[in-house]
Amino acid sequence: MALNIMIVDDSPVMRAFIRKVVGLTGLDVGEYCEACDGEDALKSLGERWVDLVLTDINMPNMNGEEFVRRMESDDLLRSIPVIVVSTDSSHSRVQQMMALGAKGYVSKPFLPEALRDEVERVLGGGT
Amino acid sequence: MTELNFDQLLSGTVDSVLETMFFSAAWGPGEPETGGAVLASRLAFHGRPCGTFAVCLSEPAARLLAAAFLGEDVEALTDSQIGQVVCELANMLCGSLVSKLESEESFDLAPPELVPFGSETTTGFGAPPAARQSFEIEGGVLTVTLHLEAVA
């Protein structure tokens, strides 16, 4: 089944890059939905359903930390798996985001295969 | 923090980011750009350590990197996209480098901004950069500068 994927990043070129990389992975993607920060993403999630969220951490208005926290506190949204895509690969940040509810973490820079592997791991290989 | 070889960390980071995210490579040491059409971006990072990080490169080099990053034709790129990619390059290099400087502690990166050429290395810290290196890349030279805030 095709996946609907939301990409949350304040950089339009990074969102375009992630879209390109996801395309290279061979994943069956239905629709992409983009948001420029956590606030924008939550608003979009109130209007459409996605199967997976890929989010940055450092963003204006609502950062990735708060965004994941808000998703986790919502009965419906907490079922959507979140993978963090960030330049911060410090152990404490990875642990923090996973503790908040993120299901996966990909550190930039990353190879397309790394993103694909993490998506497949998080979705249980059922892509 | 243990004694670190900043130059080695910097060159390793540049190699890794260019190859992985830009499908490009640093060919070797280069001479810094001295003017002309040059783009520069700077951002601050906070944590342990704190400091600023800057990149500077010629417009043709930036255009080629942006085309590779976005998978677009060079001619199709807008100035805005090229500027955003230069900022993203600074962001990724900085995040990757700071993660290596302190792998246990999390840190915060301020949004990168385009700055006038020559001002990218002005930090107000009053100290020389901890590391500054120039690399020859396709289309020009990429210079990266790391300033660390002195710990009181």
Chai-1 contact restraints between the chains, C-beta under 6 A:
chainA,res_idxA,chainB,res_idxB,connection_type,confidence,min_distance_angstrom,max_distance_angstrom,comment,restraint_id
A,S11,B,E88,contact,1.0,0.0,6.0,A-B,restraint_1
A,V13,B,Q84,contact,1.0,0.0,6.0,A-B,restraint_2
A,V13,B,V85,contact,1.0,0.0,6.0,A-B,restraint_3
A,V13,B,E88,contact,1.0,0.0,6.0,A-B,restraint_4
A,M14,B,E88,contact,1.0,0.0,6.0,A-B,restraint_5
A,A16,B,L70,contact,1.0,0.0,6.0,A-B,restraint_6
A,F17,B,F69,contact,1.0,0.0,6.0,A-B,restraint_7
A,K20,B,G71,contact,1.0,0.0,6.0,A-B,restraint_8
A,N58,B,L109,contact,1.0,0.0,6.0,A-B,restraint_9
A,T87,B,M92,contact,1.0,0.0,6.0,A-B,restraint_10
A,T87,B,G95,contact,1.0,0.0,6.0,A-B,restraint_11
A,D88,B,G95,contact,1.0,0.0,6.0,A-B,restraint_12
A,S89,B,S99,contact,1.0,0.0,6.0,A-B,restraint_13
A,S90,B,S99,contact,1.0,0.0,6.0,A-B,restraint_14
A,S90,B,S103,contact,1.0,0.0,6.0,A-B,restraint_15
A,S90,B,E105,contact,1.0,0.0,6.0,A-B,restraint_16
A,S90,B,S106,contact,1.0,0.0,6.0,A-B,restraint_17
A,H91,B,E104,contact,1.0,0.0,6.0,A-B,restraint_18
A,S92,B,E105,contact,1.0,0.0,6.0,A-B,restraint_19
A,S92,B,S106,contact,1.0,0.0,6.0,A-B,restraint_20
A,R93,B,S106,contact,1.0,0.0,6.0,A-B,restraint_21
A,K108,B,M92,contact,1.0,0.0,6.0,A-B,restraint_22
A,P109,B,S16,contact,1.0,0.0,6.0,A-B,restraint_23
A,P109,B,V17,contact,1.0,0.0,6.0,A-B,restraint_24
A,P109,B,T20,contact,1.0,0.0,6.0,A-B,restraint_25
A,P109,B,M21,contact,1.0,0.0,6.0,A-B,restraint_26
A,L111,B,T20,contact,1.0,0.0,6.0,A-B,restraint_27
